[in-house]
């Protein structure tokens, strides 16, 4: 490649990285707003989150197109190609996180648009805060090309999964003891599942960074194997 083409290639790669972080910021805001709407029974905010999903989808399509054109023009290899593959996988997970935030907003809207009597009390905000923090960690790892946090994100995902199972058992107990809570308990169960899925997607993103830096797919490894893969040069 000529020096001009190399500079253009580097500029395009950096632009793609910046857009990934921008998309990450958008979906993070979507999660926070959806959970705020749940906490405050804020129906206008629910609508804002639902409409905001269009921006997430637009950015995903734009980034996909950018990556395809870079690969076609420059035919990157080695780490550059892995970086672009990481971007393509990451934006898919980010778009799905946006979908989960929209689901939370829709379930919240359904719950508070009708009779809100018999709503079970269940703590969901701690898990939501955790998955937002996991997403920030994963995106920061991507920005800094630092795969060392992948194991920590994986450990935190296990905690989120445990909280989801505990919450599910609690909601089932509510439904068994008082059938009047069934409708609202099911809405909350769907919200809890969306939060758990966001944690899964954040974990995926952190694992893609390991692939980008180490050239190894660690998505299906246990935690001990993941930690070992991260330590290897």
C-alpha positions in Angstrom: 0.0 0.0 0.0 1.1 3.6 -0.7 1.5 5.9 2.3 -1.6 7.8 1.3 -3.7 4.6 1.2 -2.3 3.5 4.5 -3.2 6.8 6.1 -6.7 6.5 4.6 -7.0 3.0 5.9 -6.0 4.0 9.5 -8.4 6.9 9.4 -11.3 4.6 8.3 -10.4 2.1 11.1 -10.4 4.8 13.7 -13.7 6.2 12.4 -15.3 2.8 12.8 -13.9 2.4 16.3 -15.3 5.8 17.2 -18.8 4.9 15.8 -18.8 1.6 17.8 -18.3 3.6 21.0 -20.9 6.1 19.9 -23.4 3.2 19.4 -22.4 1.8 22.8 -23.2 5.2 24.4 -26.6 5.2 22.8 -27.6 1.8 24.0 -26.3 2.5 27.4 -28.5 5.5 27.6 -31.4 3.4 26.4 -31.0 0.9 29.3 -30.7 3.7 31.9 -33.8 5.5 30.5 -35.8 2.2 30.4 -35.0 1.4 34.0 -35.7 5.0 35.1 -39.1 4.7 33.4 -39.8 1.5 35.3 -38.8 3.0 38.6 -40.9 6.2 38.1 -43.8 4.7 36.1 -42.8 7.3 33.4 -44.8 6.5 30.3 -43.4 9.4 28.1 -39.9 8.1 28.8 -41.0 4.6 27.8 -42.1 6.1 24.4 -38.8 7.9 24.1 -36.8 4.6 24.6 -39.0 2.8 22.1 -38.6 5.5 19.4 -34.9 5.7 20.2 -34.4 2.2 18.9 -34.5 3.5 15.4 -31.3 5.4 16.0 -29.6 2.2 17.2 -30.7 0.3 14.1 -29.5 3.1 11.9 -26.1 3.2 13.4 -25.8 -0.6 13.2 -26.6 -0.6 9.4 -24.2 2.3 8.9 -21.4 0.5 10.7 -22.0 -2.8 8.9 -21.8 -0.9 5.6 -18.6 0.9 6.6 -16.9 -2.5 7.6 -17.9 -4.1 4.3 -16.5 -1.3 2.3 -13.2 -1.2 4.2 -12.7 -5.0 3.7 -13.5 -4.7 0.0 -11.2 -1.7 -0.6 -8.2 -2.6 1.6 -8.4 -6.4 2.0 -7.0 -6.2 5.6 -5.2 -9.2 7.2 -4.1 -10.4 10.6 -5.1 -8.0 13.5 -6.7 -5.4 11.3 -9.1 -8.0 9.9 -9.8 -9.4 13.4 -10.5 -5.8 14.5 -13.1 -5.4 11.8 -14.6 -8.8 12.6 -14.8 -7.8 16.2 -16.6 -4.6 15.2 -19.1 -6.5 13.1 -19.8 -8.9 16.0 -19.9 -6.1 18.6 -22.4 -4.0 16.8 -24.7 -7.0 16.5 -24.6 -7.4 20.3 -25.1 -3.7 20.8 -28.2 -3.7 18.6 -29.6 -6.6 20.5 -28.9 -4.7 23.8 -31.0 -1.9 22.3 -33.7 -4.3 21.5 -33.7 -5.5 25.1 -34.0 -1.9 26.4 -36.9 -1.4 24.1 -38.5 -4.6 25.5 -38.1 -3.2 29.0 -39.8 0.0 28.0 -42.6 -1.8 26.3 -43.3 -4.1 29.3 -43.1 -1.1 31.6 -45.7 0.7 29.4 -48.0 -2.3 29.4 -47.7 -2.6 33.2 -48.5 1.0 34.0 -51.0 1.7 31.2 -53.6 -0.4 32.9 -54.6 -1.2 36.5 -51.4 -1.3 38.5 -52.8 -3.0 41.5 -51.1 -6.2 42.7 -47.7 -5.4 41.4 -45.1 -7.7 43.1 -42.2 -6.0 44.8 -38.9 -7.2 43.3 -35.5 -5.7 43.1 -34.3 -5.3 39.5 -32.3 -2.1 39.6 -29.2 -3.7 41.2 -28.9 -6.2 38.3 -29.6 -3.4 35.8 -26.8 -1.2 37.3 -24.5 -4.2 37.1 -25.1 -4.9 33.4 -24.6 -1.2 32.6 -21.3 -1.3 34.4 -20.4 -4.5 32.5 -21.2 -2.9 29.2 -19.0 0.1 30.1 -16.2 -2.2 31.0 -16.5 -4.2 27.7 -16.6 -1.0 25.6 -13.7 0.5 27.5 -11.8 -2.7 26.9 -12.5 -2.4 23.2 -11.4 1.2 23.1 -8.1 0.4 24.8 -7.6 -3.0 23.1 -7.4 -4.4 26.6 -8.6 -8.0 26.9 -7.7 -8.3 30.6 -11.2 -7.4 31.9 -12.9 -10.2 30.0 -12.7 -12.6 32.9 -14.1 -10.0 35.4 -17.0 -9.3 33.1 -17.6 -13.1 32.9 -17.6 -13.4 36.7 -20.1 -10.5 36.9 -22.3 -12.2 34.3 -22.5 -15.2 36.6 -23.7 -13.0 39.4 -26.3 -11.4 37.2 -27.5 -14.9 36.2 -27.8 -15.9 39.8 -29.8 -12.7 40.6 -32.2 -13.5 37.7 -32.8 -17.0 38.9 -33.5 -15.7 42.5 -35.9 -13.1 41.1 -37.7 -15.7 39.0 -38.2 -17.9 42.0 -39.5 -14.9 43.9 -42.0 -14.0 41.2 -43.2 -17.6 40.9 -43.9 -17.5 44.6 -45.9 -14.3 44.3 -48.0 -15.9 41.5 -48.6 -19.1 43.4 -49.6 -17.2 46.6 -51.8 -14.6 44.9 -53.1 -15.2 41.4 -54.0 -11.5 41.1 -50.3 -10.8 40.7 -49.8 -13.1 37.7 -50.2 -10.5 35.0 -47.8 -8.0 36.5 -45.4 -10.7 37.7 -45.1 -12.0 34.1 -44.3 -8.4 32.9 -41.6 -8.2 35.5 -40.2 -11.6 34.6 -39.8 -10.5 31.0 -38.0 -7.3 32.2 -35.7 -9.4 34.4 -34.9 -11.7 31.5 -34.1 -8.7 29.3 -31.6 -7.4 32.0 -30.0 -10.9 32.1 -29.7 -10.9 28.3 -28.0 -7.5 28.3 -25.4 -9.0 30.7 -24.8 -11.9 28.2 -24.3 -9.4 25.4 -21.8 -7.4 27.4 -19.9 -10.6 28.2 -19.9 -11.4 24.4 -18.4 -8.0 23.6 -15.6 -8.4 26.2 -14.8 -11.9 24.7 -14.6 -10.4 21.2 -11.8 -8.1 22.4 -9.8 -11.2 23.4 -10.3 -12.5 19.9 -9.1 -9.2 18.5 -6.0 -9.1 20.6 -5.1 -12.8 20.9 -6.6 -14.3 17.8 -8.5 -16.9 19.8 -12.2 -17.4 20.1 -13.0 -17.8 23.8 -16.8 -17.6 23.7 -17.4 -21.2 24.8 -14.6 -21.5 27.3 -15.0 -21.9 31.1 -13.8 -19.2 33.3 -10.5 -20.9 34.2 -9.8 -21.5 30.5 -10.7 -17.9 29.7 -8.3 -16.6 32.3 -5.6 -18.8 30.9 -6.2 -17.6 27.4 -6.0 -14.0 28.5 -2.6 -14.6 30.3 -1.0 -16.2 27.2 1.1 -14.0 24.9 
